[in-house]
Amino acid sequence: MSLDLPLAGIRVLTVENFGAGPFGSMYLADLGAEVVKIESRTQGGDATRSMGPCFLGPHDSHFFQTFNLNKKSVALDLKHPDGRAAFHRLTRTADVVMNNLRGDQPGKLGLDYATLGP
């Protein structure tokens, strides 16, 4: 028996770290969306990969896996023109772009609607 999930066929790109962003996009993935998490190449990926107390292996923690279940991951340097260009190419295939960056960061990195919108 096949169970069609309500968000099947929806692609979400997310730039997130800690708490609310990963928690929210985890629910989108649970509901069938293809969630692609953009991790910081310069920081070695999501900071929670190295957060304890429980580790599953090198650069992999229980904390990270808990909030990133069912997500895909891509490492990009969004502060570099090549990383931003790669992100913008990915947005052409996405239905949703979300982030939980602080204040002015989305605008500085070109992740805001003014930059990505039609």
N, C-alpha and C positions, 0 to 999 in steps of 0.2 A: 504494500500500500504506500502510495506517495503522498506526503503531506506538503501541500503548497503553503509556504509561509507568506504572510502579507507583504513583506518588502522584497521578495524574490525579484531579481532583475534590476534592483536599484543599486547604483554604485555610489559610495560615499568616500570622499577623500577627507582625511582629518589630520590636522596638526594639533597635537595634544600632549599633555604631560600632567601626571598626577590627577587625582580626584575626579572632578565633575566631567571633564572631557572624555577620558577613557571609560568612565562608568556609563555615560550616556550613549556613547557609540557602541559599547558592549551590548546594550539592549537593541540597537539597530541591527547589529550582526545576529543576535539571537532571533530576531524577527525575519531573518533571511537576507538582509542587505549584504552586499559585498563591501566590506569596510577595508579601506587601504589606509593604513597609518603611516604618515610621513615622519620618520625619525631623523634626528639631527646627526648628520655624518660627522661633523666636527666634534661633537660631544660623545661619540661612540654609541649612538642610539639613545633610546629613552633612558633617562636617569634611573628609573625604577628597575631596570634590568640588574642593577647592582645593589638593590635595597634588600636588606635582610628582614627578618632573621633567618628565613629558610631559602636555601639556594638549591636549584635543580641541576646546576652545572656551571661552567664558566660563562659569565655574562648572561645569566638566566636565573631569575628569582621567582619564587612563588607569587610574590606581590605583582610582578610584571605579568605573569601568565594569567593570574586571576582576572585582571582588568582588561586583558587583550585577547581573551578567548574568541576564537573564530574570526580573527582579523588577519589580514595580510599586512606586510610591512615593507617599506622602501626607505632606504637611507639617502637623504639629500642634504646638501648645504644650501639652504634657502637664502643665505647671505651672499652667495656667489652667483654671478649671472648665469652660469651653466646650470646650477641647481634650480634657480628660479625658472629658467627656460624649460627644464625637464618637468617641473611641477605644472607649468602652464600647459604643456602638452598633455599631461595626465588629466587636467581639468576638462579638456575637450571630450573626454570619455566618461565624465562623472555627472551624476544627477544632482549631487549635493557636495558642497565644500563647507567644512566646519572647523572651528578651532577654539581653543580655550586659552589663547595667549593673553598676556596682560595688555591693557590699555591701547597704546599706540603701536604695538608690535605688528598686528595684521597689516596696517597701512604701510609701515616701513618695509615690510617683506613682500608687499604686493599681494596679500591674501584677502584684501577687502573687495567688496562688491564693485566699487568704482574701477578697480583694476581688472577683475575677473569677469564682470558682467558683460552683457551684450554690447 
